[in-house]
Amino acid sequence: MKQAKKQTNSIKGFDAHCHIFNLRYLLKEAKEIFFTWIIGDYPTAEKFAFKSDAEKQKIKEDFKTKLIHLVELLSATVRSEKRNFRFIQNQANEAWKIKVGAIPLMMDIFYIFAPPITEDDTDFFQTKSLGANAFEFNEDDFEKEYAELAKKIVAKVKSKAQKQHDFSDIEKELDQHLIEAVEDSEYKYTTKSAEYGNLHLSSGFRFHMDRLRKMVHQGEPIYPFFAVDPRREGIFDAIKNKNLISENGPFYGVKLYPRLGYHPLSKPVQDILDICIERDLPVITHCGMSGFPPKDFSFDGSGTWKYNDYGNPKHFLPAVKKGLRIDFAHLGSVDPSYKWAETIIEYINKYENVYSDLSCYTKTSELKPIIKKFWNTDKVKSRIMFGSDFDVMYFTDKKITYEQYCRNFTDLFPNDIKKMRYDNVKAFLKI
């Protein structure tokens, strides 16, 4: 597909950290996770083959509950990707009277139930459950089970959205998402494409990726970052693919989310970072002590997310020293000691390719200490970018609007907001 020329001449700012996927992506990905788990093809260390039918049924019901919690935690807007982006543009224009572009970040949730890649791992092997048919599989029964699971998810999202002024439209779109997810059949096939080499394309991942690509090819002023999880088959080929990720798009960099279960100091992640350094691809990594899932969330009842520390910026120092161009997103938020933020600021002052963004800071009381502690050098002011974390921000603080979020930054950074939303973003992207 020929890529249209980006309409960037009128762009005067960027949202350097946002998400514009919707519930359809999550429902499609959840279906494939459930299917591959049922047939024993999902990477897992659990062994089910020799358990009784009653034990297997309980295990399955527990897994379905986890899957519902997973999607509910992440949630998403119901509108199309393009409509989400238009919403960002319209709200920013109301606040700033300018037209903005954006860096939408892909998510890859497929391997959240898989074994983690720990610091000492030199490779990742997909350990599968014992036996190809861990559970008895009947396609009709599976479709019914998934339909019920998806209905529960949609019902929860409807419940949260009931007070919105356009709920009648939202409800219709949610019902359409449900229909399309239930009718989706791609989950049954291991999908690959000659265009993407050996990259395994789970149903939701491909949907998410193709929607962002389509917007780029239509000339929208967006610069998507490709979600990379070292557990996804073919991911190394994808990072090397100049027709997929390059300064010409359709993806312009790599998005990492270590708290989903892969340690930055493991060899697979270091290999990924080495490729990015060699190709001079920018990297955005989640760098907050909480996020998705929250730091006090667990599937095992422990009350703590096991991979909270995986996002610690200190784990990236070897790659930073080699020249990795990286945005430590959120400036280590939800850290009352500010240790992560101090590490990032230290990197910014010492290394030329280190950036951060202030995304999902929905309260001015969260930003004021940042200004007091760190907003004191020209170098710092030239490396911190404006971001919203749309639409996660709406689940963090239900009272904030995107327009007010923008105004907060204008009020607190009156002399620097133009650089934060424009100059610094362009420098990071090298555009």
C-alpha positions as CSV (number, residue, x, y, z in Angstrom):
1,M,0.0,0.0,0.0
2,K,1.4,3.4,-1.0
3,Q,1.9,5.7,2.0
4,A,0.2,9.1,1.7
5,K,2.3,12.2,2.5
6,K,1.9,13.2,6.1
7,Q,0.1,16.5,6.6
8,T,2.6,17.9,9.1
9,N,3.1,21.5,7.9
10,S,0.2,22.7,10.2
11,I,1.3,20.5,13.1
12,K,2.5,22.6,16.1
13,G,2.5,20.0,18.8
14,F,2.5,16.3,19.6
15,D,1.1,14.0,22.2
16,A,4.3,11.9,22.7
17,H,2.6,9.1,24.6
18,C,-0.9,7.9,23.9
19,H,-2.9,4.7,23.1
20,I,-5.6,4.7,20.5
21,F,-6.7,1.1,20.3
22,N,-10.2,0.0,21.3
23,L,-12.1,-2.8,22.9
24,R,-12.3,-4.8,19.7
25,Y,-8.5,-5.4,19.8
26,L,-8.8,-6.6,23.4
27,L,-11.7,-8.9,22.7
28,K,-10.0,-10.5,19.7
29,E,-6.7,-11.0,21.5
30,A,-8.5,-12.5,24.5
31,K,-10.2,-15.0,22.2
32,E,-7.0,-16.3,20.9
33,I,-5.4,-16.4,24.3
34,F,-8.3,-18.5,25.5
35,F,-8.3,-20.8,22.5
36,T,-4.5,-21.5,22.5
37,W,-4.6,-22.0,26.3
38,I,-7.5,-24.5,25.9
39,I,-5.8,-26.6,23.3
40,G,-2.4,-26.6,25.1
41,D,-0.7,-24.3,22.6
42,Y,-0.2,-21.3,24.9
43,P,3.3,-21.0,26.4
44,T,2.8,-22.0,30.0
45,A,4.6,-24.0,32.7
46,E,1.3,-25.5,34.0
47,K,0.6,-29.2,33.6
48,F,-3.0,-30.3,33.2
49,A,-2.9,-33.6,31.3
50,F,-3.2,-35.8,34.4
51,K,-5.7,-33.9,36.4
52,S,-9.2,-35.0,37.0
53,D,-12.1,-33.5,35.0
54,A,-13.3,-31.6,38.0
55,E,-9.9,-30.2,38.6
56,K,-9.6,-29.2,35.0
57,Q,-13.0,-27.5,35.0
58,K,-12.0,-25.4,38.1
59,I,-8.7,-24.5,36.4
60,K,-10.5,-23.4,33.3
61,E,-13.1,-21.3,35.2
62,D,-10.2,-19.6,37.2
63,F,-8.4,-18.8,33.9
64,K,-11.6,-17.3,32.4
65,T,-11.9,-15.1,35.5
66,K,-8.3,-14.0,35.1
67,L,-8.9,-13.2,31.4
68,I,-12.0,-11.0,32.3
69,H,-10.0,-9.2,34.9
70,L,-7.2,-8.6,32.4
71,V,-9.4,-7.0,29.8
72,E,-11.3,-5.0,32.4
73,L,-8.0,-3.7,33.9
74,L,-6.8,-2.4,30.5
75,S,-10.2,-1.4,29.2
76,A,-10.3,0.8,26.1
77,T,-12.4,3.3,24.3
78,V,-15.1,1.9,22.1
79,R,-14.7,4.3,19.2
80,S,-12.5,3.7,16.2
81,E,-8.8,4.4,16.2
82,K,-9.3,7.4,13.9
83,R,-12.1,8.8,16.0
84,N,-10.0,8.5,19.1
85,F,-7.2,10.4,17.4
86,R,-9.7,13.1,16.2
87,F,-10.8,13.4,19.9
88,I,-7.2,14.0,20.9
89,Q,-6.8,16.6,18.2
90,N,-10.1,18.4,19.0
91,Q,-9.4,18.5,22.7
92,A,-5.9,19.8,22.3
93,N,-7.1,22.4,19.9
94,E,-9.7,23.6,22.4
95,A,-6.9,24.1,25.0
96,W,-4.0,25.3,22.8
97,K,-5.6,26.5,19.5
98,I,-3.1,24.3,17.5
99,K,-3.3,21.1,15.5
100,V,-1.4,18.2,17.1
101,G,0.1,14.9,15.9
102,A,0.7,11.9,18.1
103,I,2.9,8.9,19.0
104,P,0.4,6.1,19.5
105,L,1.9,3.1,21.3
106,M,0.9,-0.4,20.5
107,M,0.3,-2.9,23.3
108,D,1.1,-6.6,23.3
109,I,-0.9,-8.4,26.0
110,F,-0.7,-11.9,24.5
111,Y,2.0,-13.3,26.8
112,I,0.9,-11.9,30.1
113,F,0.1,-15.4,31.4
114,A,3.3,-16.9,30.0
115,P,6.5,-17.6,32.1
116,P,8.6,-14.5,32.5
117,I,12.0,-13.8,30.9
118,T,14.1,-13.3,34.0
119,E,17.4,-11.4,34.3
120,D,19.5,-14.5,34.0
121,D,17.6,-16.0,31.0
122,T,19.8,-16.4,27.9
123,D,17.0,-17.4,25.7
124,F,13.2,-17.9,25.7
125,F,11.7,-21.3,25.1
126,Q,8.0,-21.7,24.8
127,T,7.2,-24.3,27.4
128,K,3.8,-25.8,26.6
129,S,1.3,-27.6,28.8
130,L,1.7,-31.3,28.9
131,G,-0.1,-32.9,26.0
132,A,-1.6,-31.2,22.9
133,N,-5.1,-31.6,24.3
134,A,-4.8,-30.5,27.8
135,F,-8.6,-29.9,27.8
136,E,-11.2,-31.7,25.8
137,F,-11.9,-29.3,22.9
138,N,-15.2,-28.9,21.1
139,E,-15.4,-26.0,18.8
140,D,-19.1,-25.3,19.4
141,D,-18.6,-25.4,23.2
142,F,-15.6,-23.1,22.9
143,E,-17.6,-20.6,20.9
144,K,-20.4,-20.6,23.5
145,E,-17.9,-20.2,26.4
146,Y,-16.1,-17.3,24.7
147,A,-19.4,-15.6,23.8
148,E,-20.4,-15.7,27.5
149,L,-17.0,-14.4,28.6
150,A,-17.1,-11.6,26.0
151,K,-20.6,-10.6,27.1
152,K,-19.4,-10.3,30.7
153,I,-16.5,-8.1,29.6
154,V,-18.8,-5.8,27.5
155,A,-21.4,-5.6,30.3
156,K,-18.7,-4.4,32.7
157,V,-17.6,-1.7,30.2
158,K,-21.2,-0.6,29.6
159,S,-21.7,-0.3,33.4
160,K,-18.7,2.1,33.6
161,A,-19.8,4.1,30.6
162,Q,-23.5,4.6,31.5
163,K,-23.1,8.2,32.8
164,Q,-21.4,9.4,29.6
165,H,-23.5,11.8,27.6
166,D,-23.3,9.8,24.4
167,F,-23.9,6.4,26.1
168,S,-26.5,5.4,23.5
169,D,-23.9,5.6,20.8
170,I,-21.3,3.9,23.0
171,E,-23.7,1.1,23.7
172,K,-24.3,0.5,20.0
173,E,-20.5,0.4,19.3
174,L,-19.9,-2.0,22.2
175,D,-22.6,-4.3,20.8
176,Q,-20.9,-4.2,17.4
177,H,-17.5,-5.0,19.0
178,L,-19.1,-8.0,20.7
179,I,-20.6,-9.3,17.5
180,E,-17.4,-9.0,15.5
181,A,-15.3,-10.5,18.3
182,V,-17.6,-13.5,18.6
183,E,-17.7,-14.0,14.8
184,D,-13.9,-13.7,14.5
185,S,-12.3,-16.9,13.2
186,E,-8.7,-15.9,12.8
187,Y,-7.9,-17.1,16.3
188,K,-8.0,-20.7,15.0
189,Y,-5.0,-20.3,12.7
190,T,-1.3,-19.5,13.2
191,T,-1.1,-16.4,11.1
192,K,2.0,-15.2,9.4
193,S,2.5,-13.0,6.4
194,A,5.3,-12.8,3.8
195,E,5.2,-9.0,4.5
196,Y,6.3,-9.6,8.1
197,G,8.6,-12.6,7.8
198,N,8.3,-15.1,10.7
199,L,6.4,-12.8,12.9
200,H,3.5,-14.6,14.6
201,L,0.4,-12.5,14.3
202,S,-2.2,-13.3,16.9
203,S,-5.7,-12.1,15.9
204,G,-5.9,-9.0,18.1
205,F,-2.2,-8.0,17.6
206,R,-2.6,-8.1,13.8
207,F,-5.9,-6.1,14.0
208,H,-4.2,-3.5,16.3
209,M,-1.1,-3.2,14.0
210,D,-3.1,-3.0,10.8
211,R,-5.4,-0.2,12.1
212,L,-2.4,2.0,13.0
213,R,-0.7,1.2,9.7
214,K,-3.8,2.2,7.8
215,M,-3.9,5.6,9.5
216,V,-0.2,6.2,8.6
217,H,-0.8,5.2,5.0
218,Q,-3.8,7.6,4.9
219,G,-1.4,10.5,5.8
220,E,-2.5,11.0,9.4
221,P,0.2,12.9,11.4
222,I,0.9,10.0,13.7
223,Y,4.2,8.1,14.4
224,P,3.2,4.7,15.9
225,F,5.6,2.6,17.9
226,F,5.6,-1.1,17.5
227,A,5.0,-3.3,20.6
228,V,7.8,-5.7,21.1
229,D,7.7,-8.7,23.5
230,P,10.7,-11.1,23.1
231,R,8.3,-14.1,23.7
232,R,6.5,-13.4,20.4
233,E,7.8,-15.7,17.6
234,G,9.6,-13.8,14.8
235,I,9.9,-10.6,16.8
236,F,13.6,-10.2,16.0
237,D,12.9,-10.4,12.3
238,A,10.2,-7.7,12.7
239,I,12.6,-5.3,14.4
240,K,15.1,-5.8,11.6
241,N,12.4,-5.3,8.9
242,K,12.9,-1.8,7.4
243,N,9.6,-2.0,5.7
244,L,7.9,-2.3,9.1
245,I,9.9,-0.1,11.4
246,S,12.1,2.8,10.2
247,E,12.3,6.5,10.0
248,N,9.8,6.3,7.0
249,G,7.3,4.2,9.0
250,P,4.7,2.8,9.1
251,F,6.2,2.2,12.6
252,Y,8.8,4.7,13.8
253,G,10.2,3.0,16.8
254,V,9.9,0.2,19.4
255,K,7.6,0.1,22.5
256,L,8.6,-2.0,25.5
257,Y,6.5,-2.9,28.5
258,P,8.9,-4.9,30.7
259,R,6.4,-5.2,33.6
260,L,4.4,-7.6,31.4
261,G,7.2,-10.1,32.3
262,Y,10.5,-9.6,30.5
263,H,13.6,-8.3,32.3
264,P,15.6,-5.6,30.4
265,L,18.9,-7.3,31.4
266,S,18.0,-10.7,30.0
267,K,19.8,-11.6,26.8
268,P,16.7,-11.6,24.6
269,V,15.9,-8.0,25.6
270,Q,19.5,-6.9,25.3
271,D,19.6,-8.4,21.8
272,I,16.5,-6.4,20.9
273,L,18.1,-3.2,22.3
274,D,21.3,-3.9,20.3
275,I,19.3,-4.1,17.1
276,C,17.7,-0.8,18.0
277,I,21.1,0.8,18.6
278,E,22.5,-0.6,15.4
279,R,19.5,0.7,13.4
280,D,19.2,3.9,15.5
281,L,15.5,3.1,16.3
282,P,14.0,5.1,19.1
283,V,12.6,3.1,22.1
284,I,9.8,4.0,24.5
285,T,9.7,1.9,27.6
286,H,7.1,2.0,30.4
287,C,9.0,3.4,33.4
288,G,6.5,3.7,36.3
289,M,6.3,1.7,39.5
290,S,2.7,1.0,38.6
291,G,0.8,0.8,35.3
292,F,-0.8,-2.2,33.7
293,P,-1.3,-4.3,35.7
294,P,-1.3,-2.1,38.9
295,K,1.5,-2.7,41.3
296,D,-0.8,-4.2,43.9
297,F,-2.6,-6.5,41.5
298,S,-2.0,-10.2,41.2
299,F,-3.4,-13.3,39.7
300,D,-2.1,-15.5,42.5
301,G,-3.5,-13.7,45.5
302,S,-0.2,-12.3,46.7
303,G,-1.4,-8.7,46.3
304,T,1.8,-7.6,44.4
305,W,2.5,-7.6,40.7
306,K,5.6,-9.8,40.4
307,Y,7.3,-7.8,37.7
308,N,7.0,-4.3,39.3
309,D,10.8,-3.8,39.3
310,Y,11.3,-4.9,35.7
311,G,10.7,-1.3,34.5
312,N,13.5,0.1,36.7
313,P,15.6,2.5,34.5
314,K,18.8,1.1,36.1
315,H,18.3,-2.1,34.1
316,F,18.8,-0.2,30.8
317,L,22.2,1.4,31.7
318,P,24.3,-1.0,29.5
319,A,22.2,-0.1,26.4
320,V,22.1,3.6,27.4
321,K,25.9,3.6,27.5
322,K,26.0,2.2,24.0
323,G,23.9,5.1,22.7
324,L,20.3,3.8,22.8
325,R,17.8,6.5,22.0
326,I,15.2,6.0,24.6
327,D,12.2,7.6,26.3
328,F,11.7,6.5,29.9
329,A,8.0,7.1,29.9
330,H,6.2,8.6,32.9
331,L,9.5,9.7,34.5
332,G,9.3,6.8,37.0
333,S,5.8,7.8,38.3
334,V,4.1,6.5,41.4
335,D,7.5,6.5,43.2
336,P,7.3,8.5,46.4
337,S,11.0,8.4,46.8
338,Y,11.6,9.6,43.3
339,K,14.6,7.2,42.9
340,W,13.6,6.1,39.4
341,A,13.1,9.8,38.4
342,E,16.5,10.6,39.8
343,T,18.1,7.8,37.8
344,I,16.4,9.1,34.6
345,I,17.5,12.7,35.2
346,E,21.1,11.4,35.9
347,Y,21.0,9.7,32.5
348,I,19.6,12.8,30.8
349,N,22.4,14.9,32.1
350,K,25.1,12.4,31.2
351,Y,23.9,10.8,27.9
352,E,22.7,12.6,24.7
353,N,20.0,10.1,23.6
354,V,17.9,9.8,26.8
355,Y,14.5,11.4,27.1
356,S,11.4,11.1,29.3
357,D,7.8,12.1,29.1
358,L,5.3,13.3,31.6
359,S,2.3,11.2,30.7
360,C,-0.7,10.3,32.9
361,Y,0.1,13.1,35.4
362,T,-3.6,14.0,35.8
363,K,-3.2,16.1,38.9
364,T,-1.2,19.3,39.2
365,S,-0.2,18.1,42.7
366,E,1.8,15.3,41.0
367,L,3.6,17.7,38.7
368,K,4.6,20.4,41.2
369,P,7.2,18.2,43.0
370,I,8.7,17.2,39.6
371,I,9.1,20.9,38.8
372,K,10.6,21.7,42.2
373,K,13.0,18.7,42.2
374,F,14.1,18.4,38.6
375,W,13.1,21.4,36.4
376,N,16.3,23.3,36.8
377,T,18.5,22.8,33.8
378,D,18.2,23.6,30.1
379,K,19.2,20.0,29.3
380,V,16.3,18.5,31.3
381,K,13.9,21.0,29.8
382,S,15.0,19.9,26.3
383,R,14.5,16.2,26.9
384,I,11.1,16.0,28.7
385,M,8.1,15.6,26.4
386,F,4.4,16.2,26.9
387,G,2.2,13.0,26.8
388,S,-1.3,12.2,27.9
389,D,-1.4,8.3,28.2
390,F,-4.8,8.6,26.5
391,D,-7.0,6.8,27.2
392,V,-5.5,5.3,30.4
393,M,-5.6,8.8,31.9
394,Y,-9.4,8.5,32.0
395,F,-9.3,5.4,34.1
396,T,-6.7,6.9,36.4
397,D,-8.7,10.0,37.1
398,K,-12.3,10.1,36.0
399,K,-12.7,13.8,36.7
400,I,-10.1,15.0,34.2
401,T,-10.7,15.9,30.6
402,Y,-8.1,15.9,27.9
403,E,-8.6,19.6,27.4
404,Q,-8.1,20.3,31.1
405,Y,-5.0,18.0,31.1
406,C,-3.5,20.2,28.4
407,R,-4.3,23.4,30.2
408,N,-2.7,22.0,33.4
409,F,0.6,21.7,31.5
410,T,0.3,25.2,30.1
411,D,-0.3,26.6,33.6
412,L,2.6,24.7,35.2
413,F,5.1,25.0,32.3
414,P,4.2,28.4,30.8
415,N,7.7,29.0,29.4
416,D,8.5,25.4,28.3
417,I,5.2,23.8,27.1
418,K,5.9,24.6,23.4
419,K,9.2,22.8,23.6
420,M,7.7,19.9,25.5
421,R,5.0,19.3,23.0
422,Y,6.9,20.1,19.8
423,D,10.7,20.7,19.8
424,N,11.6,17.9,22.2
425,V,9.3,15.4,20.4
426,K,10.8,16.2,17.0
427,A,14.3,15.8,18.4
428,F,13.4,12.4,19.9
429,L,11.9,11.2,16.6
430,K,14.5,12.9,14.5
431,I,11.9,14.4,12.2
